[in-house]
Amino acid sequence: MLSSPPSEIRTEFSNPASHSSPHETGWQRQGKLWSNLKELGDLLRIPSAVSLADDELLFQHVQFKTGQRVHTIGQPFDSLYVVHSGFLKTVLIDEFGNEQVLSFPMKGDLFGVDGIHTRHHASEAVALSNCDLILLPFKKLTALGRTHAEFEHAMYSVMSRELVREQSMVSMLGALSAEARVARFLVSLSDRYADMGYSSKLFNLRMTRHEIGSYLGLTLETVSRTLSAFNEIGLISVDQRSIGIKDIDSLKTLRRLPPSSSRAKQLAARKQKAAGVTQLAASA
């Protein structure tokens, strides 16, 4: 990373929705970190075959605090964003202020593409944690594409990757039961944490159960009940927002949960087996 003189700018984002609150706008820190083209390519997981060894092309980082909006619906489009660290959500907001979660951008994800068509953002991006983003000014990207054709093609590939992920989600919502949706969501999170270099077996949910429900087309109660059931039958462990993956294969193939009566029998059998093992170990 390269550095530049730090600066702070006061940024007030206009929000067309009526539910804005004071903590959602505020100080946006900008300045200390910059990334060159190769660092950007590594973060986006662009194949190493693409030549990106141009240290003179720099992209500035900008930081947002939890709850701050990165862009709002209707805001003029001028940049794409790459997540360097942190977690966000993108949402649509109706006239009554209700949110529909569209995605959860994480490290290495590109977002803001929705603004290219009309030159205004069609969705809103909100930080779910403190975030460090890399700004990709769109004019700079288009100029770059004229001199770095391989990079331009790689960026199209990255955008296509995001589109395929969204299409996969839409397909899942129409074809799977509520329990299967939650299971696949956990599998997806596990894979994405692994891609970021973190544990795929134990991680924290940065989003609320309500936000998960909005993303999956489910109620908060259904999400909570399903997570509790998964915990009960031993597929996962749940400790508030901490999720431990215990049986990833079953989560990948789960279609529906067994009836509650069957789950109770399975739980009793596991407890009895565990008690027997404990007793055997004590007597040894």
C-alpha positions in Angstrom: 0.0 0.0 0.0 1.1 3.6 -0.7 0.3 6.5 1.5 -0.7 10.1 0.9 -1.2 13.1 3.3 -4.3 12.3 5.4 -7.4 14.4 5.0 -10.9 14.3 6.4 -13.9 15.6 4.5 -17.4 16.2 5.8 -19.8 14.3 3.6 -23.6 14.6 4.0 -25.6 12.1 1.9 -29.1 13.1 0.9 -31.5 10.3 1.6 -34.9 10.2 -0.1 -36.2 7.7 2.4 -38.0 9.1 5.4 -36.3 6.9 7.9 -32.9 8.5 8.1 -31.3 9.1 11.5 -28.3 11.2 12.6 -25.8 8.3 12.9 -26.3 7.3 9.2 -24.4 10.3 7.9 -21.3 11.9 9.3 -17.5 11.9 9.0 -16.1 10.0 6.2 -12.3 9.5 6.5 -10.4 9.6 3.2 -6.8 9.7 2.3 -4.2 7.5 4.0 -4.3 4.4 1.9 -4.0 3.9 -1.8 -3.8 0.7 -3.9 -2.1 0.1 -7.2 -3.5 -1.8 -10.1 -2.0 -5.1 -9.1 -3.2 -4.9 -5.5 -6.7 -4.1 -6.8 -6.5 -7.1 -9.1 -5.5 -9.4 -6.3 -8.4 -8.2 -4.1 -10.9 -8.8 -7.0 -9.4 -12.3 -7.6 -8.5 -11.4 -11.2 -6.3 -14.2 -12.7 -2.6 -13.5 -12.3 -2.3 -14.0 -16.1 -3.7 -10.5 -16.4 -0.7 -8.1 -16.4 -1.4 -5.4 -13.8 2.1 -4.3 -12.9 1.5 -0.5 -13.2 2.5 1.1 -9.9 1.6 4.6 -11.3 -2.1 3.9 -11.4 -3.4 4.4 -7.9 -6.9 4.1 -6.3 -7.9 5.8 -3.2 -9.4 4.2 -0.1 -12.2 5.7 1.9 -13.6 4.5 5.2 -17.1 4.4 6.5 -18.4 3.8 10.0 -21.1 1.3 11.0 -24.5 2.6 9.9 -23.2 5.1 7.4 -24.5 5.2 3.8 -22.0 4.8 1.0 -24.5 5.9 -1.6 -28.2 6.4 -1.6 -31.0 5.7 -4.1 -31.0 8.5 -6.8 -27.6 9.7 -5.9 -25.5 10.6 -9.0 -23.2 7.8 -10.0 -19.5 8.4 -10.5 -17.7 5.5 -8.9 -17.7 1.8 -8.3 -16.5 0.4 -5.0 -14.4 -2.6 -4.0 -14.6 -3.8 -0.4 -11.1 -4.0 1.1 -12.4 -4.8 4.6 -15.7 -4.8 6.4 -19.3 -5.8 5.6 -22.2 -3.9 3.9 -25.7 -4.4 2.7 -27.3 -3.1 -0.4 -31.1 -2.4 -0.3 -34.1 -1.1 -2.1 -36.4 1.1 -0.1 -40.1 1.6 -0.9 -42.2 4.8 -0.3 -43.0 3.6 3.2 -39.4 3.2 4.2 -39.4 -0.6 4.0 -36.1 -2.3 3.0 -35.5 -5.2 0.7 -32.0 -6.4 1.1 -30.3 -7.2 -2.2 -26.8 -8.3 -1.3 -24.2 -8.4 1.5 -20.9 -7.1 -0.1 -17.8 -8.4 1.7 -14.0 -8.3 1.2 -13.2 -8.6 -2.5 -16.7 -7.8 -3.7 -17.5 -5.1 -6.3 -20.7 -3.0 -5.9 -22.2 0.2 -7.3 -22.7 -1.3 -10.7 -26.5 -0.5 -10.6 -25.6 3.2 -11.3 -24.0 2.6 -14.7 -27.2 2.5 -16.7 -28.9 5.7 -15.6 -25.9 7.4 -14.0 -27.9 7.4 -10.7 -27.8 4.7 -8.1 -30.9 2.5 -8.0 -30.1 1.0 -4.6 -28.6 2.1 -1.3 -25.4 0.7 0.3 -25.0 0.8 4.1 -22.0 -0.2 6.2 -22.8 -3.1 8.6 -19.4 -2.7 10.2 -16.6 -0.2 9.9 -15.5 -0.5 6.3 -12.5 0.3 4.1 -13.5 0.7 0.5 -11.5 1.3 -2.7 -12.9 3.9 -5.0 -13.0 3.2 -8.7 -13.9 6.4 -10.5 -15.9 5.3 -13.5 -14.3 7.8 -15.9 -10.9 6.6 -14.8 -11.9 3.0 -15.4 -13.2 3.6 -18.9 -10.0 5.4 -19.8 -8.0 2.6 -18.2 -9.8 0.1 -20.4 -8.5 1.8 -23.5 -4.9 1.2 -22.5 -5.3 -2.0 -20.5 -7.6 -4.3 -22.5 -6.9 -7.3 -20.4 -7.9 -5.4 -17.2 -11.1 -4.2 -18.9 -12.1 -7.8 -19.8 -11.3 -8.9 -16.3 -13.5 -6.2 -14.8 -16.4 -7.4 -17.1 -15.7 -10.9 -15.7 -16.0 -9.6 -12.1 -19.3 -7.8 -12.9 -20.6 -11.0 -14.5 -19.6 -12.9 -11.4 -21.7 -10.6 -9.2 -24.6 -11.0 -11.6 -24.4 -14.8 -11.6 -24.5 -14.7 -7.7 -27.7 -12.5 -7.8 -29.3 -14.8 -10.4 -28.5 -17.8 -8.3 -30.2 -16.2 -5.3 -33.3 -15.4 -7.3 -33.5 -19.0 -8.5 -33.0 -20.3 -5.0 -35.8 -18.2 -3.6 -38.3 -19.6 -6.1 -37.3 -23.2 -5.8 -36.4 -24.0 -2.2 -38.2 -24.3 1.1 -37.6 -21.7 3.9 -35.3 -24.1 5.8 -33.3 -24.9 2.6 -32.9 -21.1 1.9 -31.4 -20.6 5.3 -29.1 -23.6 4.9 -27.8 -22.5 1.5 -27.3 -19.0 2.9 -25.0 -20.4 5.6 -23.2 -22.5 3.1 -22.6 -19.4 0.9 -21.4 -17.5 3.9 -19.0 -20.3 4.8 -17.6 -20.3 1.3 -17.2 -16.6 1.2 -15.4 -16.5 4.6 -13.0 -19.2 3.2 -12.4 -17.0 0.1 -11.5 -14.1 2.4 -9.0 -16.3 4.3 -11.1 -16.7 7.4 -12.5 -19.7 9.1 -15.3 -21.4 7.2 -16.4 -23.3 10.3 -16.8 -20.5 12.8 -17.9 -16.9 12.0 -20.0 -14.0 13.1 -23.1 -12.9 11.3 -22.6 -9.2 10.6 -26.2 -8.9 9.5 -29.3 -9.2 11.7 -31.8 -12.0 11.4 -34.3 -9.4 10.1 -31.8 -8.5 7.3 -31.2 -12.2 6.5 -35.0 -12.7 6.3 -35.3 -9.7 4.0 -32.6 -11.1 1.7 -34.1 -14.6 1.7 -37.8 -13.6 1.4 -38.5 -14.9 5.0 -39.8 -13.4 8.2 -37.4 -12.7 11.1 -39.3 -15.4 13.1 -38.8 -18.0 10.4 -35.0 -17.3 10.3 -34.7 -17.4 14.1 -36.8 -20.6 14.3 -34.8 -22.3 11.5 -31.4 -21.4 13.0 -32.6 -22.8 16.4 -33.8 -26.0 14.7 -30.4 -26.4 12.9 -28.7 -26.0 16.3 -31.1 -28.5 17.8 -30.3 -31.3 15.3 -26.6 -30.6 15.3 -26.1 -29.0 11.9 -24.7 -25.8 13.4 -24.0 -24.2 16.8 -25.5 -20.8 17.6 -24.3 -18.3 20.2 -26.0 -15.0 19.5 -24.4 -13.9 16.2 -21.7 -16.5 16.3 -22.3 -19.5 14.0 -20.4 -22.8 14.1 -20.8 -25.0 11.0 -20.9 -28.7 12.1 -22.3 -30.5 9.1 -21.7 -28.6 5.9 -22.7 -31.5 3.7 -26.1 -31.8 5.3 -26.6 -28.0 4.9 -25.8 -28.3 1.2 -28.4 -31.0 0.5 -31.1 -30.2 3.1 -34.6 -29.8 1.5 -36.8 -29.6 4.6 -36.4 -30.1 8.3 -37.8 -33.3 9.8 -41.0 -32.9 11.9 -40.5 -31.5 15.4 -41.4 -34.8 17.0 -38.7 -36.6 15.0 -36.2 -33.9 15.9 -37.0 -34.4 19.6 -36.4 -38.1 19.3 -33.1 -37.5 17.5 -32.0 -35.0 20.2 -32.9 -37.5 23.0 -30.9 -40.2 21.2 -27.9 -37.9 20.9 -28.0 -36.9 24.5 -28.3 -40.6 25.6 -25.3 -41.5 23.4 -23.3 -38.6 24.7 -24.1 -39.6 28.3 -23.0 -43.1 27.6 -19.7 -42.0 26.2 -19.1 -39.7 29.2 -19.9 -42.5 31.6 -17.7 -45.0 29.7 -14.8 -42.5 29.8 -15.3 -41.9 33.5 -15.2 -45.6 34.3 -12.1 -46.3 32.2 
